[in-house]
Amino acid sequence: MDLAGYRELWRAHGVMTLLVSSLLARLPMLATMVPIAFLAKDASGSFRWAGVVAGAYSVGTAAAGPLWSRTADRRGPRGVLLATGIAWSLALFTIALLPTGLHRLLPLLALIAGALVPPVMQTLRAAWPRVVSGPALRTAYSVDATAQELLFMVGPMLGATAVSVASPRVGVLLAAVMSAVFIWWYALRQPEPLPRDQHTTVPLTARQLLWHRHRLPLILAFGLWVMSFNGISLAIVAFADDHGQRLIAGIFEAVWAFGSLVGGAVAGALPGRRTSYLWRRAALVAVGMLLCVFATWSSVSLGIALTVSGLTLAPAIGALYGRLGSLTPDVARTEVFGWMGSAATGGAAIGAAVAGAVIEGFGVRYVWLMAALLAVVSTVVLLRVPPEVEPEPSGPDLPAGGLLGETA
């Protein structure tokens, strides 16, 4: 174990404030959908309508995310975050105060709200190489991936608590107020862009950014991972329902996230090899999911397998963030993470739909087999991605990994 990365991260000026403000800014995003879903259900009397509203929100997010990210690269993240933060809060206020009789407007309003979601995650991942380097940069991406697991546990729970204690409208209003405050704070913490030379000031087109022999496999692999993650979440619910113990669905999600938290924390403290291949971490993700296929015979065995499987997630995701960031010039780094977010949104929708069909046609355990196969495909996709190489001492203006393979 080597805690040098954590020590450097702690000592770097403004890093902890940037991280904490980003976590608080992301919290209302994860706390929003549960109250909105219940608001749609209560207004229409149908969970099918809630699904339509949730789908509209996801479409808006996936479509607009890369556009806001591209604008942040070209005009600076601070203004984009402030503008979208205010607009998103107003959209949530509109949804919360919409009269019940006008519930048919909810899909349209959800589409608009989804399109206004601020690019918090994208700007944070683009900012890391601007504030830290070397072991601290690897640790920063690992901490980011690990903290995301905490948010996935706390955010939906916060939204569900607001619905249970008060009402869905109060839950949406709470998210609107939180976003107005926390996104404003995060926007003011944005670091200055890296110095740019004559070659990096030329903006890349979307085709140049995506149709790249290294960046495209990274984005596709992340979409495949999210597809498998969402399928497993549905399989967990189905397993709990089949065993008449719906409460264990939450326990399974918690132990899965806990395993990822531990794995991410340990990965951030590892010294790292001279060369680190991402496909190896993807292979470990596949092995962890395959382990669950043979553990569905009891709740205890599946819980243990999910914990072990979770150990592989945050390290792999953090390493993917790092490779994508280092293989992208600073002028387009926010946008490339925006496209990664869109791939994740699409993967999540496909994963849930396919997993439902697999459960109905074959059984719950085969969802984990499907997830393992998707992880194997992602491993193959990542074989051509160059490894992370521990950089020689160099100037601060070039991130680790440089602009390797910038020409497609």
PETAJO-V538954 format. One record per helix or strand of 2 or more residues. SS is the DSSP state (H for helix, E for strand). FROM is the first residue (numbers start at 1). LEN is the number of residues. Records with the same first field share a line. If there is no record, write none. Layout:
SS: FROM-LEN, FROM-LEN
//
This chain:
H: 4-8, 15-30, 47-29, 77-20, 100-16, 120-12, 135-31, 168-20, 206-5, 215-28, 247-23, 278-16, 299-12, 313-14, 330-32, 365-20
E: 275-2, 388-2
//
